[in-house]
Amino acid sequence: MIDLSEISSPLTLTDGAIAVLNLQAQIEGLEGPGTSAEGAILIDLLILRGLILGRINDYERAAALADCLVSAAITDATAYLVRARTHAVFHRFPEALDDLDHADLISPQGAAADRERATILQAMGHYHEALATYEACTVDCGGQFERVAALAGFWAERGKTETAHHFYLDSQRSYRGVSPFPLALLDFQLGLMWMRQDRLNEARKCFRTAVRRVPAFAAAQGHLAEVDAELGESEAAIGRLIPLATASDDPDYTAQLARILGEIGRGEESIAWRRIAANRYDELTAAHPAAFADHAAEFWLGVGNDPQKGLRFAEFNLRVRKTSRAYDLLAKALDANTAGAASAPSFGVHLPN
Amino acid sequence: MSDHFSGPRALSEPSADITDVYAFPAPDSPSHLVLVLDVFGKAGPSAVFSDAVIYRFRIRPVDIAGTGAEAAFEPGQSEFVFDFTFDVPNGRSGSGRPIQQGRCVTPNGNTISFHVDNENGDANGGVRVFAGQRSEPFFLDVRMIEKTAATSKLSFKPKGSDTLYGTNILAIVIEFEWRKILKGGPLFAVVCETLAAGKRPVRIERVGRPEIKNVTLSWKQFDQVNKDLEIRDLYNSEDAFDLKADYFDVYRNRMNANLAFHDALDGKIDWPLDQHGNHPLTKLLLADFLVVDASKPFAEASYFEIERSMLENRPHGTPGGRWLNQDFMDFVYTLYVNGGNGPPISDGVDGPIAWSSKTFPYLAPPNPAKAPAA
């Protein structure tokens, strides 16, 4: 059982609303012509805003700017490093690794690039290599917080709750900044870990901590809503999801909202949100198939109610990354398309493709 | 840039990233001293001060402890502190700026409450304060500075490109009658800090002199001892008035190496190293605070005049410190490259988008926001 008193450290952090205002101000201030280094910072900030506010168009813009940066400065290692990050965001892992290699060829990039490489290897399901790379970073250099936070995330992903929790507490102790974003992101990762273990109360505490630090943190709000609904608090979940579904261009919130509304018998509203989510998943899987295959598969296997389409995306997702969750998703898709299909939960009529 | 984006930690919290510090006698009132602390380089319109950061001005009386080759300062032990803190914004003004309030605690314990962006400032007990968004007063061509370091050749063009043109910062300005608020002097050392608030405030950044962490300490490639080490966060964490012996040699080696690199840029040596390999400016620059003589009348270009006079064994004639409109990059490259023994070196950027005025709050109003690139 997670002990929140361990989490509630005496850290002094910038208020989440100020942090978001200033993230916005940093982005606005770096718009327009600037140095290559400023371009790289702008790309990182767009990725961060995309992550916090759930804005896929920020990721898309970051990717476009990274391509421009590389075109304009083909001998600049930093340009390749940030483009690797944007490739990783869209799950274009081989291209991301190529860019990291290219950056290292131009000039050795050190611990920051190694951590980037480890994150990509982890996302691809190459856990041994990822862990070895994370641990090599410890010998090399880099901030203590970044090191232990990365390991907390790694073990959380692997479902090793005790080890992840240990590194989570370590990272809290080693944090020296005042920005709330790194800690909120870590709270979120721990919340996901507990959620995947079906330990919903622990998950809820972590998501609530993340939301307390940064109220606008869309993914934390969305997962908190999901947990609320699982724990029988559907109205609270709907209250959290409607603003997200309205403001975000990420269809996950719309899909969740459709599912919860369907489960409590508000069928017409559910169908309306489901249609919006379906259209958006189609757009996103056409534009960025690798990035959205897993979430689209989940959608079509669930409230989207098109198991065959779900299976296609689950198969594609496994080709992109051979993680344990990708295998689980494929198993779920196969089950929904074979013997289990008859007993699968029904979410109503098929939507037109 | 003067101290913009000076280290990984500063980058992660822009509202704690000190970009510049200025200290000068009030142009229209020689009995008043003005101190300015700028943070958040390239700040967009929504930028606000952090509620988790203390913005601190530290002032100590300072003596000249040596001149000539032994030129050095000796800061006193008494210290005068102005602390600024800010609330979480509440709503938006007519111009769209977040509405924020703040407080200044003066050295005698008075608290001045103020509204951010109030051009007239707020005053109490002989201290006038301003905090808000203003036009960036610093100007330089970063690309050509980087090219100079990369090619080991002075790369400035006759007409340079101002990297900070049309950008904004968040500024804090204090003006006070120095004889009433401070004790000792008239020579004072000024350093500004940002600290993570809390029971035991932790220093995030400190700035005294301009271009110490960027031009003078950031280049790693000339440092034969710590070629791979980013030392600026370490340097930031130190007390400017009490550098610890543990890392002093790390800073000294880096500074000696980078100053020697600059000296060689014109093909001749104007600053011969001593028998220990120390550059003549290293000791003075590692005394990383602005030294201002509050008894002297305002002067336009007086930064380092006190230090130069110490090196040349003569009395200083200006207030030293630093005024907002001084062309600092021309000054520092001329100082580092030829020590004033050769022609002035210009970076080709001769002014910001708007000059600072000689009336409170001195810095020009903020510039309009830029449109995103396509």
Interface residues (C-beta under 8 A of the other chain):
Chain A: P10 L11 T12 L13 T14 D15 A17 I18 L21 N22 Q24 A25 Q26 I27 E28 G29 L30 E31 G32 P33 G34 T35 E38 I41 L65 G110 C141 G143 R176 G177 V178 S179 P182
Chain B: F5 P8 R9 L11 S12 E13 P14 S15 A16 F40 G41 K42 A43 G44 P45 S46 A47 V48 S50 D51 A52 V53 V88 P89 P98 V142 R143 E146 T163 T167 N168 A196 A197 G198 K199 V202 I204 D228 A369 K370 A371 P372 A373
